[in-house]
Amino acid sequence: MDKSKAANIAREYFDFVRQNNVNVKKGYIFGSVAKGTANEDSDIDLAIIFNELDDTFDMQVKLMKLRRRFDTRIEPHPFRASDFQTSNPLANEIMKTGVELPLPG
């Protein structure tokens, strides 16, 4: 799967997530799609950052349910904005190698 196709799927998913009253601050495609090494069977790793988030596990479940109705290649990874810092190794890698997605206005 090429990066532009994955970005389009991600943008549509973000719009879908927002329509379901999930407050998304920003998002990044990361992993093989962002690095340009994805193939047709690759998933679309998405970091989804929220201003406030009480329980990342509950949000993970909600996002996984939403993706089933949309595109099951999406692998959402929720983060609290306060946790999405360079001191977090995964967040740091996403910021360095990921592709930030503009959210629909």
C-alpha positions in Angstrom: 0.0 0.0 0.0 1.5 3.4 -0.9 1.7 6.3 1.4 -0.9 8.5 -0.3 -3.5 5.7 -0.3 -2.8 5.1 3.4 -3.0 8.8 4.1 -6.4 9.0 2.4 -7.7 6.1 4.4 -6.3 7.7 7.6 -7.9 11.0 6.9 -11.3 9.4 6.3 -10.9 7.4 9.5 -10.1 10.5 11.5 -13.2 12.2 10.1 -15.2 9.1 11.0 -13.8 9.1 14.5 -14.6 12.8 15.0 -18.2 12.2 13.7 -18.5 9.8 16.6 -17.7 12.5 19.1 -14.2 11.4 19.8 -12.0 14.5 20.3 -8.9 14.0 18.3 -6.1 16.5 18.7 -3.7 15.2 16.0 -2.7 12.0 14.3 0.3 10.4 12.7 0.8 7.6 10.3 3.9 5.6 11.4 5.5 2.3 10.9 6.0 0.6 7.5 3.6 3.0 5.6 5.5 6.1 6.8 8.9 4.5 6.1 7.8 3.5 2.6 8.3 -0.3 3.2 4.7 -1.3 3.3 3.2 -4.0 1.1 -0.4 -4.7 0.2 -0.9 -6.7 3.4 0.5 -4.0 5.7 -1.6 -2.4 8.3 -1.9 1.3 8.8 -0.4 2.3 12.2 -2.0 5.4 13.5 -1.0 7.4 16.5 -4.1 9.3 17.7 -3.4 12.0 20.3 -6.1 13.3 22.5 -6.1 16.5 24.7 -7.6 14.5 27.6 -8.0 10.8 27.9 -9.0 9.0 31.1 -8.3 5.4 30.0 -6.2 4.5 27.0 -7.3 0.9 27.1 -11.0 1.9 26.8 -10.2 4.3 24.0 -8.2 1.5 22.2 -11.3 -0.7 22.4 -13.6 2.1 21.1 -11.2 2.9 18.2 -10.9 -0.8 17.3 -14.6 -1.1 17.1 -14.9 2.0 14.9 -12.3 0.7 12.5 -14.2 -2.5 12.0 -17.0 -0.4 10.5 -14.5 1.4 8.3 -11.2 -0.3 7.4 -9.7 -3.2 9.4 -6.2 -2.4 8.2 -6.1 0.5 10.6 -4.2 -0.1 13.9 -5.1 2.8 16.1 -2.7 3.7 19.0 -4.2 6.3 21.4 -2.0 8.7 23.4 -2.7 11.4 25.9 -1.2 14.7 24.7 0.7 14.8 28.0 2.2 11.4 27.3 3.1 12.2 23.6 6.5 13.6 24.4 10.1 13.0 23.2 10.8 11.4 26.6 8.4 8.5 25.5 10.5 6.3 23.2 7.5 5.3 21.0 6.2 8.8 20.8 9.7 10.1 20.0 10.0 7.6 17.1 6.6 8.5 15.8 7.5 12.2 15.8 10.8 11.5 14.0 9.6 9.1 11.3 5.9 9.4 11.2 3.8 11.6 8.9 1.5 14.0 10.7 -2.0 14.1 9.2 -4.0 17.3 9.0 -7.4 16.7 10.5 -10.5 17.8 8.7 -11.7 21.2 9.7 
